[in-house]
Amino acid sequence: MVDDEEVVRKVAKATLENHGYRVLLAANGKEAVEALRAAKTSIGLILLDLTKPVWAGRKLFRFCGQSVKTFP
């Protein structure tokens, strides 16, 4: 879950975990890339805010699309 607003990240994490999902959080695209690279398991879904600072959502989206095979 990538969003620059902490409250949005916390609510999304709690909601998703209540439904059995494991959730990684990032405040911006740079943190998201670091989290993806450090992930010990495969990533099944990325939720992101397209208008956030530091690596805007569209740039992160393109990066993930190009690099998806390199993530665990």
N, CA, C and O atoms as a GROMACS GRO file, in nm:
protein
  288
    1MET      N    1   0.084  -0.116   0.000
    1MET     CA    2   0.000   0.000   0.000
    1MET      C    3   0.089   0.123   0.000
    1MET      O    4   0.167   0.144   0.093
    2VAL      N    5   0.079   0.203  -0.103
    2VAL     CA    6   0.164   0.321  -0.118
    2VAL      C    7   0.076   0.446  -0.115
    2VAL      O    8  -0.006   0.467  -0.205
    3ASP      N    9   0.092   0.527  -0.012
    3ASP     CA   10   0.017   0.651   0.000
    3ASP      C   11   0.095   0.745   0.090
    3ASP      O   12   0.155   0.701   0.188
    4ASP      N   13   0.096   0.873   0.058
    4ASP     CA   14   0.170   0.969   0.139
    4ASP      C   15   0.098   1.008   0.268
    4ASP      O   16   0.158   1.070   0.355
    5GLU      N   17  -0.029   0.973   0.282
    5GLU     CA   18  -0.104   1.005   0.403
    5GLU      C   19  -0.103   0.886   0.499
    5GLU      O   20  -0.152   0.778   0.467
    6GLU      N   21  -0.046   0.908   0.617
    6GLU     CA   22  -0.031   0.801   0.714
    6GLU      C   23  -0.164   0.738   0.754
    6GLU      O   24  -0.173   0.616   0.768
    7VAL      N   25  -0.266   0.819   0.773
    7VAL     CA   26  -0.395   0.764   0.815
    7VAL      C   27  -0.452   0.672   0.707
    7VAL      O   28  -0.514   0.570   0.740
    8VAL      N   29  -0.432   0.705   0.582
    8VAL     CA   30  -0.480   0.619   0.472
    8VAL      C   31  -0.406   0.486   0.475
    8VAL      O   32  -0.467   0.380   0.459
    9ARG      N   33  -0.275   0.490   0.495
    9ARG     CA   34  -0.196   0.366   0.503
    9ARG      C   35  -0.242   0.279   0.619
    9ARG      O   36  -0.260   0.159   0.604
   10LYS      N   37  -0.263   0.342   0.736
   10LYS     CA   38  -0.304   0.265   0.854
   10LYS      C   39  -0.441   0.200   0.837
   10LYS      O   40  -0.460   0.084   0.872
   11VAL      N   41  -0.536   0.275   0.783
   11VAL     CA   42  -0.672   0.220   0.763
   11VAL      C   43  -0.669   0.108   0.659
   11VAL      O   44  -0.730   0.004   0.679
   12ALA      N   45  -0.598   0.130   0.550
   12ALA     CA   46  -0.588   0.027   0.446
   12ALA      C   47  -0.522  -0.099   0.501
   12ALA      O   48  -0.569  -0.210   0.476
   13LYS      N   49  -0.415  -0.081   0.577
   13LYS     CA   50  -0.345  -0.197   0.634
   13LYS      C   51  -0.436  -0.275   0.728
   13LYS      O   52  -0.445  -0.398   0.718
   14ALA      N   53  -0.504  -0.206   0.817
   14ALA     CA   54  -0.594  -0.273   0.912
   14ALA      C   55  -0.706  -0.346   0.839
   14ALA      O   56  -0.739  -0.460   0.873
   15THR      N   57  -0.763  -0.282   0.741
   15THR     CA   58  -0.873  -0.343   0.665
   15THR      C   59  -0.826  -0.468   0.590
   15THR      O   60  -0.890  -0.572   0.597
   16LEU      N   61  -0.715  -0.456   0.520
   16LEU     CA   62  -0.664  -0.570   0.444
   16LEU      C   63  -0.619  -0.684   0.535
   16LEU      O   64  -0.644  -0.801   0.504
   17GLU      N   65  -0.554  -0.652   0.646
   17GLU     CA   66  -0.511  -0.757   0.739
   17GLU      C   67  -0.631  -0.826   0.803
   17GLU      O   68  -0.625  -0.946   0.830
   18ASN      N   69  -0.738  -0.754   0.827
   18ASN     CA   70  -0.860  -0.815   0.880
   18ASN      C   71  -0.919  -0.917   0.783
   18ASN      O   72  -0.997  -1.004   0.822
   19HIS      N   73  -0.883  -0.905   0.656
   19HIS     CA   74  -0.931  -0.999   0.554
   19HIS      C   75  -0.824  -1.103   0.519
   19HIS      O   76  -0.837  -1.175   0.420
   20GLY      N   77  -0.718  -1.109   0.600
   20GLY     CA   78  -0.618  -1.214   0.584
   20GLY      C   79  -0.499  -1.181   0.496
   20GLY      O   80  -0.418  -1.269   0.468
   21TYR      N   81  -0.487  -1.057   0.453
   21TYR     CA   82  -0.375  -1.020   0.367
   21TYR      C   83  -0.254  -0.975   0.450
   21TYR      O   84  -0.270  -0.920   0.559
   22ARG      N   85  -0.136  -1.000   0.398
   22ARG     CA   86  -0.014  -0.946   0.456
   22ARG      C   87   0.015  -0.816   0.381
   22ARG      O   88   0.010  -0.815   0.258
   23VAL      N   89   0.043  -0.709   0.453
   23VAL     CA   90   0.052  -0.577   0.391
   23VAL      C   91   0.188  -0.512   0.416
   23VAL      O   92   0.236  -0.508   0.529
   24LEU      N   93   0.247  -0.462   0.310
   24LEU     CA   94   0.368  -0.380   0.318
   24LEU      C   95   0.325  -0.236   0.296
   24LEU      O   96   0.239  -0.209   0.212
   25LEU      N   97   0.384  -0.142   0.370
   25LEU     CA   98   0.347  -0.002   0.357
   25LEU      C   99   0.465   0.081   0.307
   25LEU      O  100   0.581   0.052   0.336
   26ALA      N  101   0.432   0.186   0.232
   26ALA     CA  102   0.533   0.282   0.187
   26ALA      C  103   0.466   0.418   0.174
   26ALA      O  104   0.350   0.428   0.133
   27ALA      N  105   0.540   0.522   0.210
   27ALA     CA  106   0.486   0.657   0.204
   27ALA      C  107   0.506   0.722   0.068
   27ALA      O  108   0.442   0.823   0.036
   28ASN      N  109   0.595   0.664  -0.014
   28ASN     CA  110   0.620   0.721  -0.147
   28ASN      C  111   0.677   0.612  -0.238
   28ASN      O  112   0.702   0.500  -0.195
   29GLY      N  113   0.696   0.648  -0.363
   29GLY     CA  114   0.743   0.550  -0.460
   29GLY      C  115   0.881   0.496  -0.430
   29GLY      O  116   0.907   0.377  -0.452
   30LYS      N  117   0.969   0.581  -0.380
   30LYS     CA  118   1.105   0.535  -0.347
   30LYS      C  119   1.098   0.428  -0.238
   30LYS      O  120   1.164   0.324  -0.249
   31GLU      N  121   1.020   0.454  -0.133
   31GLU     CA  122   1.004   0.354  -0.026
   31GLU      C  123   0.939   0.227  -0.080
   31GLU      O  124   0.973   0.116  -0.037
   32ALA      N  125   0.847   0.242  -0.173
   32ALA     CA  126   0.779   0.125  -0.230
   32ALA      C  127   0.877   0.036  -0.305
   32ALA      O  128   0.873  -0.086  -0.291
   33VAL      N  129   0.964   0.096  -0.383
   33VAL     CA  130   1.063   0.018  -0.457
   33VAL      C  131   1.156  -0.055  -0.359
   33VAL      O  132   1.189  -0.171  -0.380
   34GLU      N  133   1.197   0.015  -0.253
   34GLU     CA  134   1.282  -0.049  -0.153
   34GLU      C  135   1.210  -0.166  -0.087
   34GLU      O  136   1.269  -0.272  -0.065
   35ALA      N  137   1.082  -0.148  -0.055
   35ALA     CA  138   1.003  -0.255   0.008
   35ALA      C  139   0.986  -0.373  -0.088
   35ALA      O  140   0.994  -0.488  -0.046
   36LEU      N  141   0.962  -0.344  -0.214
   36LEU     CA  142   0.947  -0.451  -0.314
   36LEU      C  143   1.075  -0.531  -0.328
   36LEU      O  144   1.073  -0.654  -0.336
   37ARG      N  145   1.185  -0.461  -0.332
   37ARG     CA  146   1.315  -0.530  -0.347
   37ARG      C  147   1.350  -0.612  -0.223
   37ARG      O  148   1.417  -0.714  -0.234
   38ALA      N  149   1.306  -0.567  -0.106
   38ALA     CA  150   1.337  -0.637   0.019
   38ALA      C  151   1.236  -0.747   0.053
   38ALA      O  152   1.259  -0.826   0.145
   39ALA      N  153   1.127  -0.754  -0.020
   39ALA     CA  154   1.021  -0.850   0.010
   39ALA      C  155   1.074  -0.994   0.004
   39ALA      O  156   1.147  -1.030  -0.088
   40LYS      N  157   1.035  -1.073   0.103
   40LYS     CA  158   1.077  -1.213   0.109
   40LYS      C  159   0.978  -1.305   0.038
   40LYS      O  160   1.007  -1.423   0.016
   41THR      N  161   0.863  -1.253   0.004
   41THR     CA  162   0.761  -1.332  -0.064
   41THR      C  163   0.718  -1.258  -0.190
   41THR      O  164   0.755  -1.142  -0.211
   42SER      N  165   0.641  -1.323  -0.274
   42SER     CA  166   0.594  -1.259  -0.396
   42SER      C  167   0.488  -1.154  -0.361
   42SER      O  168   0.418  -1.164  -0.260
   43ILE      N  169   0.477  -1.054  -0.446
   43ILE     CA  170   0.380  -0.946  -0.429
   43ILE      C  171   0.265  -0.974  -0.524
   43ILE      O  172   0.284  -0.985  -0.645
   44GLY      N  173   0.144  -0.984  -0.469
   44GLY     CA  174   0.028  -1.015  -0.551
   44GLY      C  175  -0.051  -0.894  -0.596
   44GLY      O  176  -0.127  -0.901  -0.692
   45LEU      N  177  -0.033  -0.782  -0.525
   45LEU     CA  178  -0.112  -0.663  -0.555
   45LEU      C  179  -0.039  -0.540  -0.502
   45LEU      O  180   0.019  -0.543  -0.393
   46ILE      N  181  -0.042  -0.432  -0.579
   46ILE     CA  182   0.013  -0.305  -0.534
   46ILE      C  183  -0.098  -0.200  -0.544
   46ILE      O  184  -0.151  -0.175  -0.652
   47LEU      N  185  -0.131  -0.140  -0.430
   47LEU     CA  186  -0.227  -0.030  -0.427
   47LEU      C  187  -0.148   0.098  -0.413
   47LEU      O  188  -0.065   0.110  -0.322
   48LEU      N  189  -0.172   0.194  -0.502
   48LEU     CA  190  -0.093   0.317  -0.492
   48LEU      C  191  -0.174   0.439  -0.527
   48LEU      O  192  -0.270   0.435  -0.605
   49ASP      N  193  -0.132   0.549  -0.467
   49ASP     CA  194  -0.189   0.681  -0.490
   49ASP      C  195  -0.115   0.739  -0.610
   49ASP      O  196   0.008   0.752  -0.606
   50LEU      N  197  -0.186   0.774  -0.714
   50LEU     CA  198  -0.120   0.824  -0.835
   50LEU      C  199  -0.068   0.966  -0.822
   50LEU      O  200   0.009   1.010  -0.908
   51THR      N  201  -0.107   1.039  -0.718
   51THR     CA  202  -0.068   1.180  -0.707
   51THR      C  203   0.019   1.207  -0.585
   51THR      O  204   0.010   1.315  -0.526
   52LYS      N  205   0.101   1.113  -0.546
   52LYS     CA  206   0.183   1.132  -0.428
   52LYS      C  207   0.320   1.191  -0.462
   52LYS      O  208   0.363   1.184  -0.577
   53PRO      N  209   0.387   1.251  -0.362
   53PRO     CA  210   0.521   1.306  -0.387
   53PRO      C  211   0.627   1.196  -0.392
   53PRO      O  212   0.600   1.082  -0.352
   54VAL      N  213   0.745   1.229  -0.438
   54VAL     CA  214   0.860   1.138  -0.447
   54VAL      C  215   0.823   1.014  -0.528
   54VAL      O  216   0.762   0.920  -0.476
   55TRP      N  217   0.860   1.014  -0.649
   55TRP     CA  218   0.826   0.907  -0.743
   55TRP      C  219   0.675   0.904  -0.759
   55TRP      O  220   0.609   0.817  -0.701
   56ALA      N  221   0.620   0.993  -0.833
   56ALA     CA  222   0.474   0.999  -0.855
   56ALA      C  223   0.422   0.862  -0.895
   56ALA      O  224   0.495   0.780  -0.951
   57GLY      N  225   0.296   0.838  -0.867
   57GLY     CA  226   0.234   0.708  -0.887
   57GLY      C  227   0.251   0.650  -1.027
   57GLY      O  228   0.276   0.531  -1.042
   58ARG      N  229   0.238   0.734  -1.128
   58ARG     CA  230   0.252   0.684  -1.265
   58ARG      C  231   0.394   0.634  -1.293
   58ARG      O  232   0.412   0.534  -1.362
   59LYS      N  233   0.494   0.703  -1.238
   59LYS     CA  234   0.633   0.660  -1.256
   59LYS      C  235   0.654   0.525  -1.186
   59LYS      O  236   0.717   0.436  -1.242
   60LEU      N  237   0.602   0.512  -1.065
   60LEU     CA  238   0.613   0.385  -0.992
   60LEU      C  239   0.540   0.274  -1.067
   60LEU      O  240   0.590   0.162  -1.076
   61PHE      N  241   0.422   0.304  -1.119
   61PHE     CA  242   0.344   0.207  -1.194
   61PHE      C  243   0.423   0.156  -1.315
   61PHE      O  244   0.429   0.036  -1.339
   62ARG      N  245   0.484   0.247  -1.389
   62ARG     CA  246   0.566   0.207  -1.505
   62ARG      C  247   0.685   0.123  -1.461
   62ARG      O  248   0.716   0.022  -1.523
   63PHE      N  249   0.752   0.164  -1.353
   63PHE     CA  250   0.866   0.090  -1.301
   63PHE      C  251   0.825  -0.053  -1.264
   63PHE      O  252   0.895  -0.149  -1.300
   64CYS      N  253   0.714  -0.067  -1.194
   64CYS     CA  254   0.669  -0.201  -1.153
   64CYS      C  255   0.634  -0.286  -1.274
   64CYS      O  256   0.663  -0.406  -1.277
   65GLY      N  257   0.573  -0.225  -1.373
   65GLY     CA  258   0.538  -0.299  -1.495
   65GLY      C  259   0.661  -0.348  -1.569
   65GLY      O  260   0.660  -0.456  -1.628
   66GLN      N  261   0.767  -0.269  -1.567
   66GLN     CA  262   0.890  -0.306  -1.635
   66GLN      C  263   0.973  -0.404  -1.553
   66GLN      O  264   1.050  -0.482  -1.608
   67SER      N  265   0.958  -0.400  -1.420
   67SER     CA  266   1.046  -0.475  -1.333
   67SER      C  267   0.977  -0.590  -1.261
   67SER      O  268   1.039  -0.657  -1.178
   68VAL      N  269   0.852  -0.614  -1.290
   68VAL     CA  270   0.775  -0.712  -1.214
   68VAL      C  271   0.842  -0.848  -1.208
   68VAL      O  272   0.828  -0.919  -1.108
   69LYS      N  273   0.914  -0.887  -1.310
   69LYS     CA  274   0.979  -1.018  -1.309
   69LYS      C  275   1.099  -1.023  -1.213
   69LYS      O  276   1.144  -1.131  -1.174
   70THR      N  277   1.149  -0.906  -1.174
   70THR     CA  278   1.266  -0.906  -1.087
   70THR      C  279   1.229  -0.913  -0.940
   70THR      O  280   1.315  -0.936  -0.856
   71PHE      N  281   1.102  -0.893  -0.908
   71PHE     CA  282   1.060  -0.901  -0.768
   71PHE      C  283   1.028  -1.045  -0.732
   71PHE      O  284   0.982  -1.122  -0.816
   72PRO      N  285   1.052  -1.082  -0.605
   72PRO     CA  286   1.026  -1.220  -0.562
   72PRO      C  287   0.880  -1.259  -0.581
   72PRO      O  288   0.841  -1.371  -0.550
   0.00000   0.00000   0.00000
